[in-house]
C-alpha cells in the first residue's frame, strides 16, 4: 500500500504541478483546455523535476524526495490559485470544440470501440510496466546506470568516458556517459519516491507518457476542428502502433518520450498555424524544450520545429526567402552534427541498396507499424489541398523525414538499418506525429468533399 502511494505521488505530483502551471498561463489568455493542460503538463512536470533535483545537487544537498515533493505541491497550489484569480477577467475559458457538422453513426461507434480498446490496452501495459524488470539493452546499459548511481549515492555523480575512467579520473562510466540527463533524472526521481531501487517500478512514467500522448492527440485534434469521433480514432491509431507499445512494455528507453513530445509539439504548431493563438506557442514551448534533453538527436527534431515556426510566421512577402531557407538550414545542421569527426561517415553507394531493401522490410513487411506507412502517403495524396493549407506543419514533418532519409542512406547510421537495430527507434520519433497529421488531413477533407 505504501509503495502504491509513493509511486502515485512520484507520477502525479510533477504531472499536477506542470498542469497547474499551464492552467495558470492559459487561463490568463482565455484558452484553458483540461485535455491539453493534462497532456502537456505531464512533460512540463518532468522539466520541473529535473530543475529541482539539479538544484538540490548544486546546493550541496543530498538528493531527497520530500523537498522536491513539497516544491511540486506548492507549485501546483500556486498555479491553481493564480488561475482562479485570473479567471474573473476571462469571460469563459476557451474549450476545444469539434465540427458541428453531422457525424455518421458508424464513425461514432467506431470511436467508441477505439476508446474501449485503448482502455484495455492501458491496463495490459500497466501490468507489463509494473512487473517486468529492466530488459531492453540501452535501458540498463546507458540510462538506468546513471539513475541507479544517483539514487543510491543521493548525488549527481559525474559519468565519464572509458578512457578517462581507465586513467583513474574520478567518476562513473557506462556505454553512453555523455547522453542527456532527462531519462536518468526521471528514473532517479521515481527511485527516491519509492525509497529504494526497483528495476520495474522506476519505469511507471513510461505508462504516464503513453496516456499523456493520447490526451494530447485527442485534445489538439478536437481543437483543430477534427471532431470528437475523428480525434478518438486518431488517438487509437497513434497509441496502437506496435513499436510504440513495445517501448512502453519494455520501458527504459528515451524514444517513447521523444516521440510523444515531438507529436505534441507538432500538433501545437498546427494549432498555432491554424488559429494564430499564442496559447499554442506556450504549449509548444512546454514540451519542445525536452527534445535535446531526452536524446542528442532531439536537437535535429527541435530544428524541424523551428523550421515550421518560421514558415508559419512567413505570411509577409519579405519573409518568404527565410521560410524556404530555414528548413534547409535545419537539415544542414543535423547533417553537420552527424558528419562530425569520429562519429559517422558517408556510406559507399554500393551499400545503399542493402539499406533500401532492409528499410522496405521494416516499413511494409514487418509488423512494427500496422499499416501506417502504407496509409500515410495515401492520406497525404487524398488530402493534398489540406496539406498545402497546413504548410508549416507539413514543412516540419518534411524536414523530419528528410533527416531520416539522409541519416539512413548517406551516413554510417545506415548500418543500423541493415542490422535491424536503431531503424525503428528512429522512425518512432516521427510516427505518432505522422498519424495525427494524416488523420487531421483526412478529417478536414471529409468536411469539405468538393472543391471549386
Secondary structure as UniProt FT lines:
FT   HELIX           2..27
FT   TURN            28..30
FT   HELIX           34..58
FT   TURN            59..60
FT   HELIX           65..87
FT   TURN            88..89
FT   HELIX           105..131
FT   HELIX           137..138
FT   HELIX           139..143
FT   HELIX           144..153
FT   HELIX           162..166
FT   TURN            167..168
FT   TURN            175..178
FT   HELIX           182..194
FT   TURN            199..200
FT   HELIX           201..203
FT   HELIX           204..223
FT   TURN            224..225
FT   HELIX           228..239
FT   HELIX           242..249
FT   HELIX           255..275
FT   HELIX           279..288
FT   TURN            289..290
FT   HELIX           291..294
FT   TURN            296..297
FT   HELIX           298..313
FT   TURN            314..315
FT   HELIX           317..319
FT   HELIX           320..338
FT   TURN            341..343
FT   HELIX           349..360
FT   HELIX           361..365
FT   TURN            370..371
FT   HELIX           372..382
FT   HELIX           384..389
FT   HELIX           391..410
FT   HELIX           412..414
FT   HELIX           415..418
FT   TURN            419..420
FT   HELIX           423..447
//
